[in-house]
Amino acid sequence: MRYAAIALAALGSILLYLLAVATGNASKLAEYYWWVFGLNSLLLAALLGVVVRQLVRLRQRVKGRVFGAKLTQKLVMMFAVVALVPGLLVFTISAQFLTRSIESWFNVKVESALDRGLGLGRNALNYVLEDVSRKSRVVLDDLDMLPETILPNRLERSRQQLGLRDIAVFARNGELIAAAGVSRGRHVQAPSREVMRTLRQRQPQETIENDGANGLILKVVLSYRSSSGQPRVMQVTQAAPQAIAHDAELIETARAEYRQLLLSRSGLKTFYMLTLALACLLALTSALAFALVLSERLSAPLSELAV
């Protein structure tokens, strides 16, 4: 019996530890939370079965006027009060502390700081984008009435002078006329049809795009007419400064994770409260079972004397 009790206590401790670990979102056991919760619930049901069986047995002994049964009953009530009152008090305080702690995670100042940090990063990128747009207009002024036969050399010279990554000129149908830069000799993607359709003469269209492997790309597209009067589209691209792009991505990731936590706030409360309630019930039930066993052992000598 003693070894069975020790084994049961060890099993309960392990299951409670696994439940506490699985409650955290970042834990590897998070996806198995309900399995661990179910195992702990089975353990609780087994303990409740033991307690109910012992209480029924004690009740029968009291009704049968077994010598020492009333003493056992009083001892059980005394031990139960000693265990239940502090346990319920600790549970109430823990529940209040847990609720307030979770609410403090979602402070308005934190959300405001993340939004301002993201806005600061975007403003920095927009400042660099404006600089690329200004350089694009300088290149466009240089291309005015320029024969397209010397266009590639002129684009390369302008690109090097202004420190741009790529400059490409397209026809309105998306056909590449000339290109200069790191993408030269490879496939250069033309602006989308939507962009082509909405372009206005000499009015730049500025965008910030994520190029996947190359990170954030600043892109400026302008429309103009060549020396032959044909409509042309010039596209200028520049890689965003690595430090600014990296910081902006970090802030965006942190903001997205914070938003996800904000949406799952009620779910987090439910999970933590379920874990706390189950742990409290297991502790109280174990204490009650121990009180029953201890009370019987304390009153056992009286029963032996009666015999």
C-alpha positions in Angstrom: 0.0 0.0 0.0 2.8 2.3 0.9 4.6 1.7 -2.4 1.4 2.2 -4.3 0.8 5.5 -2.7 4.4 6.6 -3.4 4.0 5.6 -7.1 0.7 7.4 -7.4 2.2 10.5 -5.8 5.1 10.4 -8.3 2.8 9.9 -11.2 0.7 12.8 -10.1 3.7 15.1 -9.8 4.9 14.2 -13.3 1.5 14.7 -14.8 1.1 18.1 -13.1 4.5 19.1 -14.3 3.7 18.1 -17.9 0.4 20.0 -17.7 2.2 23.2 -16.5 4.7 22.9 -19.3 2.0 22.2 -21.9 0.0 25.3 -20.9 2.6 27.6 -22.4 2.1 28.6 -26.0 5.9 28.3 -26.8 6.2 24.8 -25.4 6.7 21.8 -27.6 3.9 20.1 -25.5 1.4 22.8 -26.3 -0.3 20.8 -29.0 -0.7 17.9 -26.6 -2.3 20.0 -23.9 -5.7 18.3 -24.0 -4.1 14.9 -23.9 -2.1 15.8 -20.8 -5.2 17.5 -19.3 -7.2 14.3 -19.9 -4.6 12.2 -18.1 -4.6 14.5 -15.1 -8.4 14.4 -15.2 -8.3 10.6 -15.1 -6.0 10.8 -12.1 -8.4 13.2 -10.4 -11.3 10.8 -11.1 -9.3 7.9 -9.6 -8.5 9.9 -6.5 -12.2 11.0 -6.2 -13.2 7.3 -6.4 -10.8 6.4 -3.6 -12.1 9.3 -1.5 -15.8 8.5 -2.1 -15.1 4.8 -1.3 -13.4 5.7 1.9 -16.2 8.1 2.9 -18.9 5.5 2.2 -16.9 3.0 4.3 -16.5 5.5 7.1 -20.2 6.3 7.0 -21.2 2.7 7.2 -18.9 2.3 10.3 -20.5 5.3 12.0 -24.0 3.9 11.3 -22.9 0.5 12.6 -21.6 2.2 15.8 -18.2 0.8 15.3 -16.0 1.8 18.2 -13.6 4.6 17.1 -15.6 5.5 14.0 -16.8 8.8 15.3 -13.3 9.8 16.3 -12.2 8.9 12.8 -15.0 11.1 11.4 -14.0 14.0 13.5 -10.4 13.6 12.6 -11.3 13.5 8.9 -13.4 16.7 9.2 -10.6 18.4 11.1 -8.0 17.4 8.5 -10.4 18.4 5.6 -10.9 21.9 7.1 -7.2 22.3 7.6 -6.5 21.3 3.9 -9.5 22.9 2.2 -9.5 26.4 3.7 -5.9 27.2 2.9 -6.2 25.5 -0.5 -9.3 27.5 -1.5 -7.6 30.7 -0.3 -4.5 30.0 -2.3 -6.6 29.2 -5.4 -8.6 32.4 -5.1 -5.5 34.5 -4.7 -3.7 32.7 -7.5 -6.7 33.1 -9.8 -6.9 36.8 -9.2 -3.1 37.2 -9.6 -3.2 35.2 -12.8 -6.1 37.2 -14.3 -4.4 40.5 -13.5 -1.0 39.3 -14.8 -2.5 38.3 -18.2 -4.3 41.6 -18.4 -1.0 43.4 -17.7 0.6 41.7 -20.7 -1.8 43.6 -23.0 -1.0 47.1 -21.8 -2.1 49.9 -24.1 1.4 51.5 -23.9 3.0 48.3 -25.3 0.7 48.3 -28.3 1.2 52.0 -28.8 5.0 51.6 -28.6 4.9 48.8 -31.2 2.7 50.9 -33.5 5.0 53.9 -33.1 8.1 51.8 -33.7 6.5 50.4 -36.9 5.5 53.9 -38.0 9.1 55.1 -37.4 10.5 52.3 -39.5 8.0 53.0 -42.3 8.8 56.7 -42.2 12.5 55.9 -42.6 11.7 53.7 -45.6 9.5 56.4 -47.1 12.3 58.9 -46.7 14.7 56.6 -48.6 11.9 56.0 -51.2 11.5 59.7 -51.7 15.2 59.9 -52.4 15.0 57.1 -55.0 12.0 58.9 -56.5 14.0 62.2 -56.8 16.9 60.3 -58.4 14.4 58.7 -60.8 13.3 62.1 -62.0 16.9 63.1 -62.5 17.4 60.0 -64.7 14.2 60.8 -66.6 15.3 64.3 -67.3 18.5 62.8 -68.7 16.5 60.5 -71.0 14.4 63.2 -72.6 14.7 63.1 -76.4 17.5 60.6 -76.2 17.9 58.1 -79.0 17.2 54.6 -77.9 20.3 53.3 -79.5 22.5 54.8 -76.8 19.9 54.2 -74.0 21.7 51.2 -72.3 25.0 53.1 -71.9 23.2 56.2 -70.6 21.2 54.2 -68.1 24.3 52.5 -66.8 26.1 55.8 -66.4 23.2 57.3 -64.5 22.8 54.3 -62.4 26.4 54.4 -61.3 26.4 58.1 -60.7 23.2 58.1 -58.6 24.0 54.8 -56.8 20.9 52.9 -57.9 20.4 49.2 -58.1 18.5 48.7 -61.4 17.1 50.9 -64.1 14.9 49.5 -66.9 12.9 50.9 -69.7 9.8 49.1 -71.0 7.3 49.6 -73.8 3.7 50.0 -72.7 3.1 46.3 -73.6 5.7 45.2 -71.1 8.5 44.6 -73.7 12.0 45.4 -72.3 13.8 48.1 -74.2 16.9 48.6 -72.2 18.2 47.8 -68.7 21.2 48.5 -66.5 22.1 47.2 -63.1 22.6 44.0 -61.2 19.7 42.4 -63.0 21.0 43.1 -66.4 21.3 40.0 -68.6 18.7 38.3 -66.5 14.9 38.4 -66.6 13.7 41.8 -65.5 10.1 41.8 -64.4 8.0 44.6 -65.9 5.5 46.5 -63.9 2.1 44.9 -63.7 -0.7 45.7 -66.1 -2.6 47.5 -63.3 0.4 49.8 -62.8 0.8 50.4 -66.5 -2.8 51.3 -66.8 -2.8 53.8 -63.9 0.4 55.6 -64.8 0.3 59.3 -65.6 2.8 61.2 -67.6 5.9 62.0 -65.4 4.0 61.2 -62.2 6.0 58.6 -60.2 4.3 55.6 -58.7 6.2 54.6 -55.5 6.0 51.2 -53.9 7.8 49.1 -51.2 7.8 45.4 -52.1 9.2 42.3 -50.4 11.4 40.4 -52.9 11.8 37.3 -50.7 15.5 36.4 -51.0 16.5 40.0 -51.6 14.4 41.6 -48.8 12.6 44.9 -49.1 12.9 46.6 -52.5 12.0 50.3 -53.2 10.5 50.7 -56.6 9.6 53.8 -58.6 7.8 53.7 -61.9 7.5 56.7 -64.3 5.9 57.1 -67.7 7.4 59.3 -70.5 7.7 59.5 -74.3 10.8 58.6 -76.2 12.5 60.7 -78.9 10.3 58.9 -81.5 7.1 59.8 -79.6 6.5 56.3 -78.3 5.2 55.8 -74.8 7.8 54.3 -72.5 7.9 53.3 -68.8 11.0 53.6 -66.7 11.4 51.4 -63.6 14.0 52.2 -60.9 14.6 49.8 -58.1 16.8 50.1 -55.0 17.4 47.8 -52.1 16.2 49.2 -48.8 19.0 49.8 -46.3 19.6 46.5 -44.5 19.5 47.9 -41.0 16.2 49.8 -41.5 14.6 46.8 -43.3 15.7 44.4 -40.6 14.4 46.6 -37.8 11.1 47.1 -39.6 10.7 43.4 -40.1 11.5 42.7 -36.5 8.9 45.3 -35.3 6.3 44.0 -37.7 6.9 40.4 -36.5 6.6 41.5 -32.9 3.5 43.5 -33.6 1.9 40.5 -35.4 2.7 38.2 -32.5 1.3 40.7 -30.0 -1.9 41.0 -32.1 -2.2 37.2 -32.1 -1.8 37.1 -28.3 -4.3 39.9 -28.0 -6.9 37.9 -30.0 -6.2 34.8 -27.9 -6.3 36.6 -24.6 -9.6 34.9 -23.4 -8.3 31.6 -24.6 -5.1 32.0 -22.6 -7.1 32.9 -19.5 -9.2 29.8 -20.0 -6.2 27.5 -20.4 -4.4 28.9 -17.3 -7.5 28.8 -15.2 -8.2 25.2 -16.2 -4.7 24.2 -15.3 -4.8 26.0 -12.0 -8.2 24.6 -11.1 -7.2 21.0 -12.0 -4.0 21.4 -10.0 -5.9 22.7 -7.0 -8.5 19.9 -7.2 -5.8 17.3 -7.4 -4.0 18.8 -4.4 -7.2 19.0 -2.3 -8.4 15.5 -3.3 -4.9 14.1 -2.5 -5.0 15.9 0.9 -8.5 14.6 1.6 -7.5 11.0 0.7 -4.4 11.3 2.9 -6.6 12.7 5.8 -8.9 9.7 5.5 -6.0 7.2 5.6 -4.3 9.0 8.5 -7.5 9.3 10.5 -8.1 5.6 10.2 -4.6 4.8 11.3 -4.8 7.2 14.3 -8.1 5.6 15.4 -7.0 2.0 14.7 -5.5 1.5 18.3 -8.9 2.3 19.8 -10.6 -0.3 17.6 -8.0 -2.8 18.7 -8.7 -2.0 22.4 -12.4 -2.4 21.8 -11.8 -5.9 20.6 
